[in-house]
């Protein structure tokens, strides 16, 4: 060993430790690439990043998850995946460095990561069995063997010709002993070959995984939504005041909020999609295909949805035109009765293709409101991010107790006998949408000019309707705002009021009153367990 590769204690120096770190990085890359290839043969959602990310997401405390949604929005899944990759990269580098001296321990560390991934895969709610563990196991074995082999090159003697008789040996001349030299050429060849092979494996796996997604995309492109038997009436012009900066009455699909736990958006081919209704009080269990639902009478309705993670004044609320099948009709055909009519089940548990469970009150779903199994959104088949091929839409309930996306199973049960995903994590079993309002314009910290400034926004109390919106400036009196025409009580309502703005700093506050006479509460509450409460305020400086 040369002096620059050996410290005073005889341990490997920085050059070889750096190569050990490189070996660890290559091993980590191989784990992911091989796992991607195996997942393509087994099931795309069984890859280690997806299953470990899902397990991490499930184990995240509700307050921390709520914080992530507030700060990262729909990018919270990307942040989680990047965090997992960063943790894997750091761990791989550390294992590579340790493997320079402890080869077996380093390889065992890689296998341990495989065990973590396999365990996470088997415990996922959508697991199909032992095969889901294969991507993590096979990938870890490949990575462990590579790390063991590469670090072996860092300690193996390099090939050299024997000294000629009478010549001065390299050791006597002060050069490195054969036992202290290492196989540079072998290491470079092995590392380069491993990197190339892993890249090819990963590319093939990604291509194969993508092909199943492409089939789903093709199946969606072929969907033609029929004309609804009960179409929505046109939105009156008076439902949307012409105020710059206010949210449009109908939220475009690309701007509609998305809050869910899916790290990878499921892409389901409709040709193989089926949904089953079964469980307590179901006298006639049934299974439905997508084409079967399309052949039924469809209804079209504008419905505003709100996420329970929406902070006061937050963005996680939107209004869209949905087309689908009345859920109450399907339940009635299966013999289901609401509790008020003697039904034995008070909870409907909807299950997604990714294993998510969402529980809804049966009484609410069958009380005459337009609870839908939605097939379309704003004139087109559901986007994948919003639940294609089928999702639930229920006016008046927060999404976490009603809006199951990518639905494939409906089970009738009771609240006492089963806790769905969010209830297990401290959220409420029943969660009607609170009466809320939001100022859209002016924006926080805006600097409008003195004079007439239009203050405008939206208010919602789905399935109850908005009766009044009031605005105050600083600590002044409440003034009633002008309400745009109400479309239905299941949609938000836009409002506006002119303000004679004077120079200086001001605080604008809004509150709403619903049709039951309930005034929006001023007490600030957290989103957990059943939605945020409080008045929305913005601070502006008038120039």
FENWO-V812542 format. One line per field, one symbol per residue. psi: psi as a letter, one per 40 degrees, with the letter a starting at -180 (. if undefined). burial: b if it has 24 or more other ideal C-beta (glycine too) atoms within 12 Angstrom, else e. A space follows every 50 residues. Layout:
# FENWO-V812542
psi=???
burial=???
This chain:
# FENWO-V812542
psi=hideehaeeeiiaddddddddddddddddddddddddddddchdeeiddd ddddddddehiddddddddddebeeddddddddddddddddddddddded dgddddddddddddddddddddeideieaddeeddddddddddddddddd dddeeiiihiiiiiheihidddeeiiideeiigddddddddddddddddd dddddddddddddddddddddehhhihidgiiiihideehighheiiidh hideehihhaehdhhhhhhddehihihiahehdgiihiidddddeihiih ihhhihieehiheiefiihihihahhdddddddeehiidefeiehehhhh hideehhhhihddddfeeighighdihfeiihiddeehdiiihhheiide fdfhifiehhhhaiddehhadddefeiidhgihihiiihdhiiheigiii ahhhhiaiiighedihdihiiihbfaihhhihhihhcieeiihiiihihg hiiaiihhiiiihieeehhhiehhiidhefiiiiihiihihh.
burial=beeebeeeeeebbeebbebbbbbbbbbbbbbbbbbbbbbbbbbbbbbbbb bbbbbbbbebebeebbebbbeeebebbebbbeebeeebbebbbbbbbbbb eebeebbebbbebbebbbebbbebbbbeeeebbbbbbbbbbbbbbbbbbb bbbbbeebeeeeeeeeeeeeeeeeeeeeebbbbeeebeebbeebbeebee bbeebeebbeebbeebeebbeebebeebeeebeebeeebbbebebbbbbb bebeebbbbbbbbbbbbbbbeebbbebbbbbbeeebebebeebbebebbb bbbbbbbbbbbbbbbbbbbbbbbbbbbbbbbeebebbbbeeebebbbbbb bbbbbbbbbbbbbbbbbebbbbbbbbbbebbbbbbbbbbbbbbbbbbbbb bbbbbbbbbbbbbebeebebbbbebebbbbbbbbbbbbbbbbeeebebee eebbbbbbbbbbbbbbbbbbbbbeeeebeebebbebbbbbbbbbbbbebe beeeebbbbbbbbbbeeebbeeeeeebbbbbbbbbbbbebebe
